[in-house]
Amino acid sequence: MALVTACNLVAILALGKYAFRLLDDYRQQKRRGIKEPIFHRSQFPELSNEIDCWEEE
C-alpha cells in the first residue's frame, strides 16, 4: 500500500505544474464569460514541447 501511495505522490508532483497552470487558464476563461473553455496549446509556448497528447482544434 505504501508503494502505491509513493507512486501516486511522484505522479502528482510531476503533473502538478501542468495541472495548476491549465486550471488557472480554465478559470480565467470562465471569468471572461466563456461558457465552454477551450485548451489552446499555442497559448502555452513553455509547455507546448512537453504536451503532445492534446491536439489543436
C-alpha positions in Angstrom: 0.0 0.0 0.0 2.8 2.4 0.8 4.4 1.7 -2.6 1.2 2.7 -4.4 1.0 5.9 -2.3 4.6 6.8 -3.1 3.9 6.2 -6.9 0.9 8.5 -6.7 2.8 11.2 -4.9 5.5 11.2 -7.5 2.9 11.4 -10.3 1.1 14.3 -8.6 4.4 16.2 -8.2 5.3 15.6 -11.8 2.0 16.7 -13.2 1.2 19.4 -10.8 3.0 22.2 -12.7 0.8 21.4 -15.8 -2.4 21.0 -13.8 -2.2 24.3 -11.9 -1.2 26.3 -15.0 -4.0 24.8 -17.1 -6.5 25.2 -14.2 -5.6 28.9 -14.0 -6.2 29.3 -17.7 -9.6 27.5 -17.4 -10.7 29.8 -14.6 -9.6 32.9 -16.5 -11.7 31.8 -19.5 -14.7 31.2 -17.2 -14.3 34.7 -15.6 -14.3 36.2 -19.1 -17.7 34.6 -19.7 -16.7 31.8 -22.0 -19.3 29.1 -21.4 -17.1 26.2 -22.6 -13.4 27.0 -22.2 -11.1 25.5 -24.8 -7.5 24.5 -24.4 -5.2 26.1 -27.0 -1.7 24.7 -27.0 -0.4 27.8 -28.7 -1.2 29.9 -25.6 1.4 27.9 -23.6 4.7 28.0 -25.5 6.6 27.0 -22.4 4.5 23.8 -22.3 4.0 23.1 -26.0 7.0 20.9 -26.3 6.1 18.9 -23.3 2.4 18.4 -24.1 1.9 16.1 -27.1 -1.4 14.4 -26.3 -3.6 17.4 -27.0 -4.5 18.5 -30.5 -5.3 22.0 -31.6 -8.9 22.5 -32.7 
